[in-house]
Amino acid sequence: MTFIPISAEDREAMLAAIGVADVSELWSTIPDELLLRRPLVLPPRLTEMEAGRDVEGLAARNVSAATHASFMGGGAYDHYVPSAVGHLLLRSEFMTAYTPYQPEVAQGTLQAIYEFQTLICELTGMEVANASLYDGGSALAEASLMAAAVTRRSGLLVSEGVNPAARQVVVTYNRGSRRPITAIPLGTDGRTDPAELARRLDGGVAAALVQSPNYYGVVEDIPALAEAAQAAGALLAVSADPFSLGVLEAPGRLGADIVVGEGQGLGNALSLGGPYVGFFATRRQHIRQMPGRIIGRSADSEGRPAFVMVLQTREQHIRREKATSNICTNQALNALAATIYLSLVGKTGFLQAARACFQKAHYAAERIRRLGGYGLAFEGPFFHEFAVRTPVAPSEICREGLAAGLLAGIPLDEHPLRAELGSSAPDPDRTLLIAVTEKRTRDEIDRLVELLTRFAGAPKRERGSGRTPPERARALR
């Protein structure tokens, strides 16, 4: 937005309007020791053209998925966003969207949210979904609160396969109520052990929280975990990557009670970390305990389809002690991006994109596991992300990758939440987390393998002729 400065006359008029003689009077409540008693030393002011040039120069120094081939994941992925998504989002009626309290003037917004809810139900295999939440972490935390309300229990079991940032959000949400939270370690295959989960379940546990595919990319055994949790009277909440649901069975059809996740990959660019969009779905019997708002389809007085807010849990509408959640809004614009994306690509296009992620990731993993000194940290099944054991510090590989035009992955040795990774995490000093999306080409994957080879010597001889099967070759183009 262009900055339009005010003149001295404008300033005087504003001060007169509020009955203040000098701007310093506005600072009267600030303690004297905190006031600066000398002129603030600033560089000479710039013209708009000069300032624009400086900002462009600073931006050009950034490294991003637009300048480098990104193999980074960990909850935010470089998926392709069709250009039509941005063009439709820029329509003024969406860019200026506000909470649709008056349905008669907000039918477009309400219908878009209704369609989002419908698509999330289809993806997750659940019966009801809300209008979206802030992000995947807050959605999982809200699942923990809802589970406690439904079961009237307080304990939570959280898998160490859950994204450590999301685990922190769960802890923060439950700190005030002092709910006991117990970490469940991963097995040697990288999955949450159902037997270990069952051993720790008791009559005080409200829910088990897992992520699938988990933070290390491994697909969890949802049916076994659901059976263990429900046998003890607890709920199973699953945080799912929506892209994985293009090829994997929906958690709701595998026994999960609540399915949440981060919807960033659905038409939302990386955007320096946000804003993103969380989705939340559950079974119809729990709809009264669901956080946020729900849009429904009805009919007006003339029998025409009409969309309305059928449930809304804002603290302004009900007594605070009765509120199911303090979430006051939804990420309407980001949810719309996901709706437009899924509508554009359709079932066939979404399946093709998900298969491309799967095939390209497995091509990369097979090539990497043949390198001397490398190996997969876990042997459990994965979708498009996997943890790799490295012969040197992974951060060293990533720094070398920058010069080669690659964001080689997430180095766990320099992970900002390293202390939160958990006891069952692979050795952070020798683990690189790699994600492969449909955007990555075979050439980019081969360049990544070449980068890794610099630290390991020549790769092992491949079995057979070394040719890539035709169907795999087409997916890797």
N, C-alpha and C positions, 0 to 999 in steps of 0.2 A: 504494500500500500504506500503510495507517495505521501511523504510528510509535508504538510502545509503549515508553516510556522505562523504564529500570531504576531501582530505588530505591537509596539509599545502602547498605542492608543487602545487596542483591543484588551490588553492586559489591565490597563487602568479602568476601563469600563467594567470588566469582570470583577475587579476588586471592589469597585463602588457598589456593584449590584449586591454583593454579600456583606457590605458594610465594614470593609477592612481597608485601612489606609495604606498598608504596606504588606507585601507577601510574607515578610518575616513574622508577622503576627500569626500566621498559620502554623508556625513552628513552636508556638509558646509552650506546648505540652511536652516537647522533647527536652530531656535533661540537658543542662548546660554543658556538661562534660562531653556530651556526644555531638555537639555542634562544631562544625569546622569554622575556625575564626580567621582563615586566610583564603585567598582566592584559590579556587580549584584549578590545578594545573592540567590543562587540556591541550592537545595538539591544535594547530590552526584549523579553522573550520574549512570544510570542503564544499565545493559546488555539488549539485545533484549528479552531474556527469562524472565528477571525480570520485564521489562516494560509490556510485554504481560500478565504476571500473575497479575500485579497491575490493568491493564485495565479490565481484566476479573473479578476481584474482585469488581471493581466499577460497572460494568455492572450487576453483580449478585444482586446488591442492588436495581435495578430498579423494579418497579411494572408496568406490562403492560398487554395487552389482552392475551399475551402468558402465563402469570403466574396466572392471575385471570380471572374469568368469568366476561366479560364486559357488563354492561347495560348502558354504556355511549354512547351518540349520539351527538346531536347538530351540525350535519354537517359532522361528521367522524364516520364511523360505522364498527363494527367488523364482516364483512361478510366473508364467506369462499372463499378462493382463491385456485382453483385446482392446484396441483403441476405442471401440464403441462404448466401453464401460465409462471411460472418462468423459466422453462427449455427452452421454445421458446424465451423468452425475452433475455436470455443469449447468443443467437447466435450472433457472432461478427458483422455481417452485420447490426444488429439492435442496438447493444450496442454502436457502433461508428457512428450511423446515423447522417447525416448533412442535412441541407436544400437541397432538391432535385432540385437544379437549372438545372442540366443536366439530363433530363428525360431518355435519352438513357442508362444511367448507374444507374438509380434509380427506375426502374420499380417495384421492390419488395416493396420499401418504399411507392411509390405513390399508388400502388394497396391497400396496407394495410390502408392508410389514406382514400382512396376512399370507402373501405368497412366500415370503422368507420363512415364516413359521412352517408352512406346508412342506417346503423343500427340506428344511432341517428334520422334520419328522420322517420324510422319506429316506434321508441319508442315515439317520441314527436308528431307524426301526422302532421309534417310540410313538406314543399316541398324542402327546401334546408338547408344544414348544412355546417359549415366550418370545417377545419381540426383540431379543438380544440383550447382552450385558456388555460391560466395559471391555473385557478381554478374557482370554482363556483362564488366567490365574484367578480372577475374581469369580468367574463362573464355577470353578472347582471349589472355591471357598464357600460360595453360596450353596453348593451342593452339600457341603458338610453341615451347614446351618439347617438346611431343609431336612436332612436325614435325622438330625437330633430332634427336630420338631415332630417328625412323623413317628419315630420310634420311642420318643420320650426317654432317650438315653443320652449319654454325654460323651462316651469314649470314641476316639477316632483312630483307625489304623491306616497309615499312609505309606504306600510303597516307596522305597528308595529309587524306583524307576520313574517317579514323577519328577517333572522339571523342577530343579531346586528353587527357581524363582517362584513357581506356583506353590511349592511347599511353604515357602516363607509367607506368602499371602494367606494361606490356610492358617498358619500359626498366628498371624496378626489378627485375622478375623475372629479367632476363638480365644484370644488372650483375655479379653474382658470377662468372659464366662468361665474362664479357667477349665476348659475342657481338656482332659488328658489326651495327648497325642503320642502315639507310639509308631516308630519307624519299623517297617517290615523290610528286611534285606532281600536282595535278589539272589537267585540260585546261580550256580556255575554257568547255566545257559543264558543268563541275563534276564530271566523271567522271575516274576514274583512267585514264590513257592506256595502252592495252595495248602500243602500240609503245614507249613510254618504259619500261614495265615490262620488256618483252623485251630492251631495250637494256642494262638494268642487271642482268639475270639472268646468272649464271655458275655454274660448277661448285661454288661454295662456298655458294650460297644454299639454305637449307632450305625457306623458305616465303615467300610473299607474303601479307600480311595486309591485308584490305580490309573495309569496312563498307558494307552496302547494305540500305536506303537509307543514304547516308553522313551525316556530321554536318550537312551543309547540305541534307539531304533528297533528294539526287539518287540515282536508282537506277543502280547500276553495271552495266556490261556483263559479267556473270559468265562467259558462255561464252568470250568473247575473252580475258579475264584467265586463266581456267583453262587454255585452250589454250597461252597464252604461258608460264605457270608450268610446266606439265607437260612441255612440249617441252624445258625446261631441267633436268628431273629434280627440280623443286621441287614442294611442295604449295601448294594455294590454300586459305587459311582465310578464311571469310566470317563476319563478325559481322552478324546479321540482326535486324531488328525483327520479332518474331513476328506482330504485327498485320498487317504488310505481306504476310505469307505467306497471308493470307486471300484476296488478289487477285492476287499475283505468283507466278510459278512458283518452286517450292522450289529453293534453291541446289544441293542435292544432285542434283537432276535436270538441273542446268545445268553440272555438271562440278566443283563444289567438292569438296575432299577432307575438309574439316572445317567444320562449321557450328556457331557459338556465338551467344550473344546474351544480352540482358537480358530476363528474363521479368516485369518489374514490371507491365507493362500487362495481364497476364493475371490478373485477380482480386486484385492486390496494390495497396493504396492508396499514395499518395505518401509518407505517413508520415515527413515531415521528412527524407527522404533514405534511408530504409531501416528495417529490413533488406530487401534485395531478393533475387532469385534468378537465378543464371546457369544457362543450359542449354548442354550440350555434346554434340554428335553427330558421328559419323564413319562410315567404312566398316568392315565386319566385319574386314577384314584387319589393321586397326590396333588391334583391341580390347585387345590385351595392353599397349599403350602408353598407353591412355586413363587420364586421372587420375580420382581419386575412386573411387566404388564403383558396382557394377552389380547390380541385383536381377533374378533370373531366376525363371521358373515351372517347377516340377518336380512330383513326386507323392510322397505319403507311402507308408508301408508297406501301406496299404490302397487305394492307387490314387487317392486324392483329391487334387485340385489343392493344391499347397503352394508357397509363395514363400520364397526363400532369397537370401542374398548370394552370388552366384556368383564375383564378382571384387571384391577390395578391396585398395587399394594403400597402406594405412596403414603408416607407418614402424615401428610396433610389430610388424607381422606379417612384415616382410622386412628384410633388411639395408639400412641407409640408403643405401649407395652403389648399391644396386640399385633403389631406389624410383623409380617413374615420376613421383611428385609428392609434395609435402609437404602437399597438401590432406588434412585429416584427417576431414572430415565433409561433410555436405550440408545444404542449407537445406530440411529436410523440411517444416516448417510452411508456408513460402512456396511450395514446390513443390506442396503439397497444395492451397493456394489456387488455383494455376494449373489443377490437375487438376479441382477442383470447378467453376471458372469455365467451362472448355472443355466439361465434361460438361453443365453447365446450359444453355449457349447452343446447343450442338450445332453441326454443320457449317453448317446454314442460318443460325442466329443469328450465328455468327462471321463468315460471309460478309457478312451484312447490316451488321454493325458495321464491318467493314473497308471496305465500299463507301461507307458513310456518311462515314467518315473521308476517303476519297479525294474524294468528290463535294463535301463541304463545304470541304475545303482548296482545291480547284480553283475553286470559286465565290469564295472569299476572294481567291485569287491573281489571278483575272481582274479583280475589282473594284479591287484595289490597283494592279495594273499600269497601270490607266487614270488613276490620279491623277497630277497634274503633279508632277514631281520624284521620283517613285518608279519602281521597276522591279525585276524579279527579277535577283538577282546572277548566276544561272546559268540557262541555257535547257534544261538536260537534264531528262529526265522525273523527276517526283517523285511520292511517295505522299501523305503528309499533312503534310509539313513543308517549308518553303522559306525561303531567305534573300532579304531585301528590301533594296534600296538605298534609303536615306532622304535627304531634303534637309537634315536637321538631325541632330545627334547622337542616336542611337537611345535613349540613356539619358534624354534630355530627353522623348522620347515616352513612355517607360515611366513616368517620374515623373508626367506628366500623366494617364496611364492609371489610376494608382492612385486618383486622385480621382474618376475616372469608373467605378470598380468593375471595372477590367480589369487583368489581368496581360498586358500587350501582347506579350510575347515575351522573348527573351534578347538584351539589347543587347551586341554584341560589343565596343563601346568600353570597357565596364567588365567584360569577361569576366575571371574570376580566373586563367585560363590563357591570356590573350591572347598572351603570348610564345610559347606552344606551338602556336598555330593553324596555323603553317606559311606558307611563302612564297607558296603559291598560294591562300591564303584571301582572300576579298573584303575590301575596306578596312574594318577594324574600326570606324573612326570614322564610318562611314556604312552599317552593316549591322545589320539587325534579323532575328533568327531566329524565325520564327513556326511554331507547330504547331497543327493543328486536329484535334480528336478527334470521335468520334460524340456527345459530350456537348454540344458547342457548337451553339447554335440559330442560326437565320438572324438573329434580332434581335441576338444577341451579336456575330455577324460584322459586321452592319451598323453596330453601335456602334463596333467596332474601326475600320472604314473611316471613320466619322465622326471618330473621334479623329485618324487619320492626315491627314484632310482639313484639320484645323485648321492643319497645318504646310505645306500645299501649295496652298491655294486650292481652287477648285471643280474637281470631277473632269471628265475629258474626256467629251464626249457619247458615249453608247453607240450602237453600231450597231443598225440594225433597230428593232424596236418596243420593245426593252428588256425584253420579257417573259421570265420564266424558264420553260424547258421544264417540262411537268408532272412528268416523272420527277425532275428536279432539285429542283423545288419540294417534292415529297413528302419527299425526302431531307433537305431543309434545315429542315423543321419542328422 
